């Protein structure tokens, strides 16, 4: 199965479009959906681990270059 997300992909939350999150690594865990470690760099580096399903839900996340509306 082809990965829907890959390292280097960029995302943002519609309510905070100034913060860009970068996929640092993709994690495969047996019995669970694929996950991505995403990092936002800035004054404070922030890190999250999200399932591919959550990250690709356009109600919560948009791919960088997509309209925030």
TORLUMNU-474474 format. One record per atom (N, C-alpha, C, O): atom name; residue in three letters; x, y, z. Coordinates in steps of 0.1 Angstrom, whole numbers, plus 5000, padded with zeros to 4 digits. Layout:
BEGIN
name = CA | resn = ALA | px = X | py = Y | pz = Z $
...
This chain:
BEGIN
name = N | resn = UNK | px = 5008 | py = 4988 | pz = 5000 $
name = CA | resn = UNK | px = 5000 | py = 5000 | pz = 5000 $
name = C | resn = UNK | px = 5009 | py = 5012 | pz = 5000 $
name = O | resn = UNK | px = 5018 | py = 5013 | pz = 5008 $
name = N | resn = UNK | px = 5006 | py = 5022 | pz = 4991 $
name = CA | resn = UNK | px = 5014 | py = 5034 | pz = 4990 $
name = C | resn = UNK | px = 5011 | py = 5043 | pz = 5003 $
name = O | resn = UNK | px = 4999 | py = 5044 | pz = 5007 $
name = N | resn = UNK | px = 5021 | py = 5050 | pz = 5007 $
name = CA | resn = UNK | px = 5019 | py = 5059 | pz = 5019 $
name = C | resn = UNK | px = 5012 | py = 5072 | pz = 5014 $
name = O | resn = UNK | px = 5015 | py = 5077 | pz = 5004 $
name = N | resn = UNK | px = 5002 | py = 5075 | pz = 5021 $
name = CA | resn = UNK | px = 4995 | py = 5088 | pz = 5018 $
name = C | resn = UNK | px = 5002 | py = 5100 | pz = 5024 $
name = O | resn = UNK | px = 5001 | py = 5111 | pz = 5019 $
name = N | resn = UNK | px = 5010 | py = 5097 | pz = 5034 $
name = CA | resn = UNK | px = 5018 | py = 5108 | pz = 5040 $
name = C | resn = UNK | px = 5033 | py = 5103 | pz = 5039 $
name = O | resn = UNK | px = 5036 | py = 5091 | pz = 5040 $
name = N | resn = UNK | px = 5042 | py = 5113 | pz = 5038 $
name = CA | resn = UNK | px = 5056 | py = 5110 | pz = 5037 $
name = C | resn = UNK | px = 5064 | py = 5121 | pz = 5044 $
name = O | resn = UNK | px = 5060 | py = 5132 | pz = 5046 $
name = N | resn = UNK | px = 5077 | py = 5117 | pz = 5047 $
name = CA | resn = UNK | px = 5086 | py = 5127 | pz = 5053 $
name = C | resn = UNK | px = 5087 | py = 5139 | pz = 5044 $
name = O | resn = UNK | px = 5088 | py = 5138 | pz = 5032 $
name = N | resn = UNK | px = 5086 | py = 5151 | pz = 5050 $
name = CA | resn = UNK | px = 5088 | py = 5163 | pz = 5043 $
name = C | resn = UNK | px = 5074 | py = 5170 | pz = 5039 $
name = O | resn = UNK | px = 5074 | py = 5181 | pz = 5036 $
name = N | resn = UNK | px = 5063 | py = 5162 | pz = 5040 $
name = CA | resn = UNK | px = 5050 | py = 5168 | pz = 5038 $
name = C | resn = UNK | px = 5048 | py = 5179 | pz = 5048 $
name = O | resn = UNK | px = 5052 | py = 5178 | pz = 5060 $
name = N | resn = UNK | px = 5040 | py = 5189 | pz = 5044 $
name = CA | resn = UNK | px = 5038 | py = 5201 | pz = 5053 $
name = C | resn = UNK | px = 5023 | py = 5202 | pz = 5055 $
name = O | resn = UNK | px = 5015 | py = 5201 | pz = 5045 $
name = N | resn = UNK | px = 5019 | py = 5206 | pz = 5067 $
name = CA | resn = UNK | px = 5005 | py = 5207 | pz = 5071 $
name = C | resn = UNK | px = 5003 | py = 5220 | pz = 5079 $
name = O | resn = UNK | px = 5012 | py = 5224 | pz = 5086 $
name = N | resn = UNK | px = 4991 | py = 5225 | pz = 5080 $
name = CA | resn = UNK | px = 4987 | py = 5236 | pz = 5089 $
name = C | resn = UNK | px = 4973 | py = 5234 | pz = 5094 $
name = O | resn = UNK | px = 4965 | py = 5227 | pz = 5087 $
name = N | resn = UNK | px = 4970 | py = 5239 | pz = 5105 $
name = CA | resn = UNK | px = 4956 | py = 5239 | pz = 5111 $
name = C | resn = UNK | px = 4949 | py = 5251 | pz = 5105 $
name = O | resn = UNK | px = 4954 | py = 5262 | pz = 5106 $
name = N | resn = UNK | px = 4937 | py = 5250 | pz = 5101 $
name = CA | resn = UNK | px = 4929 | py = 5261 | pz = 5095 $
name = C | resn = UNK | px = 4928 | py = 5273 | pz = 5105 $
name = O | resn = UNK | px = 4928 | py = 5284 | pz = 5100 $
name = N | resn = UNK | px = 4927 | py = 5270 | pz = 5118 $
name = CA | resn = UNK | px = 4926 | py = 5281 | pz = 5127 $
name = C | resn = UNK | px = 4939 | py = 5288 | pz = 5131 $
name = O | resn = UNK | px = 4939 | py = 5298 | pz = 5138 $
name = N | resn = UNK | px = 4950 | py = 5282 | pz = 5126 $
name = CA | resn = UNK | px = 4963 | py = 5287 | pz = 5129 $
name = C | resn = UNK | px = 4972 | py = 5286 | pz = 5117 $
name = O | resn = UNK | px = 4982 | py = 5278 | pz = 5118 $
name = N | resn = UNK | px = 4969 | py = 5292 | pz = 5106 $
name = CA | resn = UNK | px = 4976 | py = 5290 | pz = 5093 $
name = C | resn = UNK | px = 4991 | py = 5294 | pz = 5093 $
name = O | resn = UNK | px = 4998 | py = 5291 | pz = 5084 $
name = N | resn = UNK | px = 4995 | py = 5303 | pz = 5103 $
name = CA | resn = UNK | px = 5009 | py = 5308 | pz = 5103 $
name = C | resn = UNK | px = 5018 | py = 5297 | pz = 5108 $
name = O | resn = UNK | px = 5030 | py = 5298 | pz = 5106 $
name = N | resn = UNK | px = 5013 | py = 5287 | pz = 5115 $
name = CA | resn = UNK | px = 5022 | py = 5276 | pz = 5120 $
name = C | resn = UNK | px = 5022 | py = 5265 | pz = 5110 $
name = O | resn = UNK | px = 5012 | py = 5258 | pz = 5108 $
name = N | resn = UNK | px = 5034 | py = 5262 | pz = 5105 $
name = CA | resn = UNK | px = 5035 | py = 5251 | pz = 5095 $
name = C | resn = UNK | px = 5042 | py = 5239 | pz = 5102 $
name = O | resn = UNK | px = 5052 | py = 5240 | pz = 5109 $
name = N | resn = UNK | px = 5035 | py = 5227 | pz = 5101 $
name = CA | resn = UNK | px = 5040 | py = 5215 | pz = 5107 $
name = C | resn = UNK | px = 5046 | py = 5206 | pz = 5096 $
name = O | resn = UNK | px = 5040 | py = 5204 | pz = 5085 $
name = N | resn = UNK | px = 5058 | py = 5201 | pz = 5098 $
name = CA | resn = UNK | px = 5065 | py = 5193 | pz = 5089 $
name = C | resn = UNK | px = 5065 | py = 5178 | pz = 5094 $
name = O | resn = UNK | px = 5068 | py = 5176 | pz = 5106 $
name = N | resn = UNK | px = 5063 | py = 5169 | pz = 5085 $
name = CA | resn = UNK | px = 5064 | py = 5155 | pz = 5088 $
name = C | resn = UNK | px = 5078 | py = 5151 | pz = 5089 $
name = O | resn = UNK | px = 5086 | py = 5151 | pz = 5079 $
name = N | resn = UNK | px = 5083 | py = 5148 | pz = 5101 $
name = CA | resn = UNK | px = 5097 | py = 5144 | pz = 5103 $
name = C | resn = UNK | px = 5099 | py = 5129 | pz = 5101 $
name = O | resn = UNK | px = 5110 | py = 5125 | pz = 5096 $
name = N | resn = UNK | px = 5089 | py = 5121 | pz = 5105 $
name = CA | resn = UNK | px = 5090 | py = 5107 | pz = 5103 $
name = C | resn = UNK | px = 5077 | py = 5100 | pz = 5103 $
name = O | resn = UNK | px = 5067 | py = 5105 | pz = 5109 $
name = N | resn = UNK | px = 5076 | py = 5089 | pz = 5096 $
name = CA | resn = UNK | px = 5064 | py = 5081 | pz = 5095 $
name = C | resn = UNK | px = 5066 | py = 5068 | pz = 5102 $
name = O | resn = UNK | px = 5076 | py = 5062 | pz = 5101 $
name = N | resn = UNK | px = 5056 | py = 5065 | pz = 5111 $
name = CA | resn = UNK | px = 5058 | py = 5054 | pz = 5120 $
name = C | resn = UNK | px = 5047 | py = 5043 | pz = 5117 $
name = O | resn = UNK | px = 5035 | py = 5046 | pz = 5117 $
name = N | resn = UNK | px = 5052 | py = 5031 | pz = 5115 $
name = CA | resn = UNK | px = 5043 | py = 5019 | pz = 5113 $
name = C | resn = UNK | px = 5042 | py = 5011 | pz = 5126 $
name = O | resn = UNK | px = 5053 | py = 5006 | pz = 5130 $
name = N | resn = UNK | px = 5031 | py = 5010 | pz = 5132 $
name = CA | resn = UNK | px = 5029 | py = 5002 | pz = 5144 $
name = C | resn = UNK | px = 5020 | py = 4991 | pz = 5141 $
name = O | resn = UNK | px = 5009 | py = 4993 | pz = 5136 $
name = N | resn = UNK | px = 5024 | py = 4978 | pz = 5144 $
name = CA | resn = UNK | px = 5015 | py = 4967 | pz = 5141 $
name = C | resn = UNK | px = 5001 | py = 4968 | pz = 5148 $
name = O | resn = UNK | px = 5000 | py = 4971 | pz = 5159 $
name = N | resn = UNK | px = 4991 | py = 4966 | pz = 5140 $
name = CA | resn = UNK | px = 4977 | py = 4967 | pz = 5145 $
name = C | resn = UNK | px = 4971 | py = 4981 | pz = 5146 $
name = O | resn = UNK | px = 4960 | py = 4982 | pz = 5150 $
name = N | resn = UNK | px = 4979 | py = 4991 | pz = 5143 $
name = CA | resn = UNK | px = 4974 | py = 5005 | pz = 5144 $
name = C | resn = UNK | px = 4976 | py = 5012 | pz = 5130 $
name = O | resn = UNK | px = 4984 | py = 5008 | pz = 5122 $
name = N | resn = UNK | px = 4968 | py = 5022 | pz = 5128 $
name = CA | resn = UNK | px = 4970 | py = 5030 | pz = 5116 $
name = C | resn = UNK | px = 4984 | py = 5036 | pz = 5116 $
name = O | resn = UNK | px = 4990 | py = 5038 | pz = 5126 $
name = N | resn = UNK | px = 4989 | py = 5040 | pz = 5104 $
name = CA | resn = UNK | px = 5002 | py = 5047 | pz = 5103 $
name = C | resn = UNK | px = 5001 | py = 5060 | pz = 5110 $
name = O | resn = UNK | px = 4991 | py = 5066 | pz = 5110 $
name = N | resn = UNK | px = 5012 | py = 5064 | pz = 5116 $
name = CA | resn = UNK | px = 5013 | py = 5076 | pz = 5124 $
name = C | resn = UNK | px = 5024 | py = 5085 | pz = 5118 $
name = O | resn = UNK | px = 5033 | py = 5080 | pz = 5111 $
name = N | resn = UNK | px = 5023 | py = 5098 | pz = 5121 $
name = CA | resn = UNK | px = 5034 | py = 5107 | pz = 5116 $
name = C | resn = UNK | px = 5038 | py = 5116 | pz = 5128 $
name = O | resn = UNK | px = 5030 | py = 5121 | pz = 5136 $
name = N | resn = UNK | px = 5051 | py = 5117 | pz = 5130 $
name = CA | resn = UNK | px = 5056 | py = 5127 | pz = 5139 $
name = C | resn = UNK | px = 5058 | py = 5140 | pz = 5132 $
name = O | resn = UNK | px = 5065 | py = 5141 | pz = 5122 $
name = N | resn = UNK | px = 5050 | py = 5150 | pz = 5137 $
name = CA | resn = UNK | px = 5051 | py = 5163 | pz = 5130 $
name = C | resn = UNK | px = 5057 | py = 5174 | pz = 5139 $
name = O | resn = UNK | px = 5055 | py = 5173 | pz = 5151 $
name = N | resn = UNK | px = 5065 | py = 5183 | pz = 5133 $
name = CA | resn = UNK | px = 5072 | py = 5193 | pz = 5141 $
name = C | resn = UNK | px = 5070 | py = 5207 | pz = 5135 $
name = O | resn = UNK | px = 5070 | py = 5208 | pz = 5123 $
name = N | resn = UNK | px = 5067 | py = 5216 | pz = 5144 $
name = CA | resn = UNK | px = 5066 | py = 5230 | pz = 5140 $
name = C | resn = UNK | px = 5078 | py = 5237 | pz = 5146 $
name = O | resn = UNK | px = 5080 | py = 5237 | pz = 5159 $
name = N | resn = UNK | px = 5086 | py = 5244 | pz = 5138 $
name = CA | resn = UNK | px = 5098 | py = 5251 | pz = 5143 $
name = C | resn = UNK | px = 5094 | py = 5266 | pz = 5144 $
name = O | resn = UNK | px = 5086 | py = 5271 | pz = 5137 $
name = N | resn = UNK | px = 5100 | py = 5272 | pz = 5154 $
name = CA | resn = UNK | px = 5098 | py = 5286 | pz = 5157 $
name = C | resn = UNK | px = 5105 | py = 5290 | pz = 5169 $
name = O | resn = UNK | px = 5115 | py = 5284 | pz = 5173 $
name = N | resn = UNK | px = 5099 | py = 5300 | pz = 5176 $
name = CA | resn = UNK | px = 5105 | py = 5304 | pz = 5189 $
name = C | resn = UNK | px = 5105 | py = 5292 | pz = 5199 $
name = O | resn = UNK | px = 5114 | py = 5290 | pz = 5207 $
name = N | resn = UNK | px = 5094 | py = 5284 | pz = 5198 $
name = CA | resn = UNK | px = 5093 | py = 5272 | pz = 5206 $
name = C | resn = UNK | px = 5090 | py = 5261 | pz = 5197 $
name = O | resn = UNK | px = 5080 | py = 5261 | pz = 5190 $
name = N | resn = UNK | px = 5099 | py = 5251 | pz = 5196 $
name = CA | resn = UNK | px = 5096 | py = 5239 | pz = 5187 $
name = C | resn = UNK | px = 5085 | py = 5231 | pz = 5194 $
name = O | resn = UNK | px = 5086 | py = 5227 | pz = 5206 $
name = N | resn = UNK | px = 5076 | py = 5227 | pz = 5186 $
name = CA | resn = UNK | px = 5064 | py = 5219 | pz = 5190 $
name = C | resn = UNK | px = 5064 | py = 5206 | pz = 5182 $
name = O | resn = UNK | px = 5067 | py = 5206 | pz = 5170 $
name = N | resn = UNK | px = 5061 | py = 5195 | pz = 5189 $
name = CA | resn = UNK | px = 5061 | py = 5182 | pz = 5183 $
name = C | resn = UNK | px = 5048 | py = 5175 | pz = 5186 $
name = O | resn = UNK | px = 5043 | py = 5176 | pz = 5198 $
name = N | resn = UNK | px = 5042 | py = 5168 | pz = 5177 $
name = CA | resn = UNK | px = 5030 | py = 5160 | pz = 5179 $
name = C | resn = UNK | px = 5031 | py = 5146 | pz = 5172 $
name = O | resn = UNK | px = 5038 | py = 5145 | pz = 5162 $
name = N | resn = UNK | px = 5025 | py = 5136 | pz = 5177 $
name = CA | resn = UNK | px = 5023 | py = 5123 | pz = 5170 $
name = C | resn = UNK | px = 5009 | py = 5121 | pz = 5167 $
name = O | resn = UNK | px = 5000 | py = 5121 | pz = 5176 $
name = N | resn = UNK | px = 5005 | py = 5120 | pz = 5154 $
name = CA | resn = UNK | px = 4992 | py = 5119 | pz = 5149 $
name = C | resn = UNK | px = 4990 | py = 5107 | pz = 5140 $
name = O | resn = UNK | px = 4999 | py = 5104 | pz = 5133 $
name = N | resn = UNK | px = 4978 | py = 5102 | pz = 5140 $
name = CA | resn = UNK | px = 4975 | py = 5091 | pz = 5131 $
name = C | resn = UNK | px = 4973 | py = 5097 | pz = 5117 $
name = O | resn = UNK | px = 4970 | py = 5109 | pz = 5116 $
name = N | resn = UNK | px = 4976 | py = 5089 | pz = 5107 $
name = CA | resn = UNK | px = 4974 | py = 5094 | pz = 5093 $
name = C | resn = UNK | px = 4960 | py = 5098 | pz = 5091 $
name = O | resn = UNK | px = 4957 | py = 5108 | pz = 5084 $
name = N | resn = UNK | px = 4950 | py = 5091 | pz = 5097 $
name = CA | resn = UNK | px = 4936 | py = 5094 | pz = 5095 $
name = C | resn = UNK | px = 4933 | py = 5108 | pz = 5101 $
name = O | resn = UNK | px = 4926 | py = 5116 | pz = 5094 $
name = N | resn = UNK | px = 4938 | py = 5112 | pz = 5112 $
name = CA | resn = UNK | px = 4936 | py = 5125 | pz = 5118 $
name = C | resn = UNK | px = 4943 | py = 5136 | pz = 5109 $
name = O | resn = UNK | px = 4937 | py = 5146 | pz = 5107 $
name = N | resn = UNK | px = 4955 | py = 5133 | pz = 5105 $
name = CA | resn = UNK | px = 4963 | py = 5143 | pz = 5097 $
name = C | resn = UNK | px = 4957 | py = 5146 | pz = 5084 $
name = O | resn = UNK | px = 4958 | py = 5157 | pz = 5079 $
name = N | resn = UNK | px = 4950 | py = 5136 | pz = 5078 $
name = CA | resn = UNK | px = 4944 | py = 5138 | pz = 5065 $
name = C | resn = UNK | px = 4930 | py = 5142 | pz = 5065 $
name = O | resn = UNK | px = 4923 | py = 5143 | pz = 5055 $
name = N | resn = UNK | px = 4924 | py = 5144 | pz = 5078 $
name = CA | resn = UNK | px = 4911 | py = 5149 | pz = 5079 $
name = C | resn = UNK | px = 4911 | py = 5164 | pz = 5077 $
name = O | resn = UNK | px = 4916 | py = 5172 | pz = 5085 $
name = N | resn = UNK | px = 4905 | py = 5169 | pz = 5065 $
name = CA | resn = UNK | px = 4906 | py = 5183 | pz = 5061 $
name = C | resn = UNK | px = 4898 | py = 5192 | pz = 5070 $
name = O | resn = UNK | px = 4898 | py = 5204 | pz = 5068 $
name = N | resn = UNK | px = 4890 | py = 5187 | pz = 5079 $
name = CA | resn = UNK | px = 4883 | py = 5195 | pz = 5089 $
name = C | resn = UNK | px = 4893 | py = 5200 | pz = 5100 $
name = O | resn = UNK | px = 4891 | py = 5210 | pz = 5106 $
name = N | resn = UNK | px = 4904 | py = 5192 | pz = 5102 $
name = CA | resn = UNK | px = 4914 | py = 5195 | pz = 5112 $
name = C | resn = UNK | px = 4927 | py = 5200 | pz = 5107 $
name = O | resn = UNK | px = 4933 | py = 5209 | pz = 5113 $
name = N | resn = UNK | px = 4931 | py = 5195 | pz = 5095 $
name = CA | resn = UNK | px = 4944 | py = 5198 | pz = 5089 $
name = C | resn = UNK | px = 4943 | py = 5201 | pz = 5075 $
name = O | resn = UNK | px = 4934 | py = 5195 | pz = 5068 $
name = N | resn = UNK | px = 4951 | py = 5210 | pz = 5069 $
name = CA | resn = UNK | px = 4952 | py = 5212 | pz = 5055 $
name = C | resn = UNK | px = 4967 | py = 5210 | pz = 5051 $
name = O | resn = UNK | px = 4976 | py = 5213 | pz = 5059 $
name = N | resn = UNK | px = 4969 | py = 5206 | pz = 5038 $
name = CA | resn = UNK | px = 4982 | py = 5205 | pz = 5034 $
name = C | resn = UNK | px = 4987 | py = 5219 | pz = 5030 $
name = O | resn = UNK | px = 4980 | py = 5227 | pz = 5025 $
name = N | resn = UNK | px = 5000 | py = 5221 | pz = 5032 $
name = CA | resn = UNK | px = 5006 | py = 5234 | pz = 5030 $
name = C | resn = UNK | px = 5004 | py = 5237 | pz = 5015 $
name = O | resn = UNK | px = 5008 | py = 5229 | pz = 5006 $
name = N | resn = UNK | px = 5000 | py = 5249 | pz = 5012 $
name = CA | resn = UNK | px = 4997 | py = 5253 | pz = 4998 $
name = C | resn = UNK | px = 4982 | py = 5253 | pz = 4995 $
name = O | resn = UNK | px = 4978 | py = 5258 | pz = 4985 $
name = N | resn = UNK | px = 4974 | py = 5246 | pz = 5003 $
name = CA | resn = UNK | px = 4960 | py = 5246 | pz = 5002 $
name = C | resn = UNK | px = 4954 | py = 5258 | pz = 5009 $
name = O | resn = UNK | px = 4960 | py = 5264 | pz = 5018 $
name = N | resn = UNK | px = 4943 | py = 5263 | pz = 5004 $
name = CA | resn = UNK | px = 4936 | py = 5274 | pz = 5010 $
name = C | resn = UNK | px = 4931 | py = 5271 | pz = 5024 $
name = O | resn = UNK | px = 4926 | py = 5260 | pz = 5027 $
name = N | resn = UNK | px = 4932 | py = 5280 | pz = 5034 $
name = CA | resn = UNK | px = 4927 | py = 5278 | pz = 5047 $
name = C | resn = UNK | px = 4912 | py = 5279 | pz = 5048 $
name = O | resn = UNK | px = 4907 | py = 5274 | pz = 5058 $
name = N | resn = UNK | px = 4906 | py = 5284 | pz = 5038 $
name = CA | resn = UNK | px = 4891 | py = 5285 | pz = 5038 $
name = C | resn = UNK | px = 4884 | py = 5272 | pz = 5035 $
name = O | resn = UNK | px = 4872 | py = 5272 | pz = 5035 $
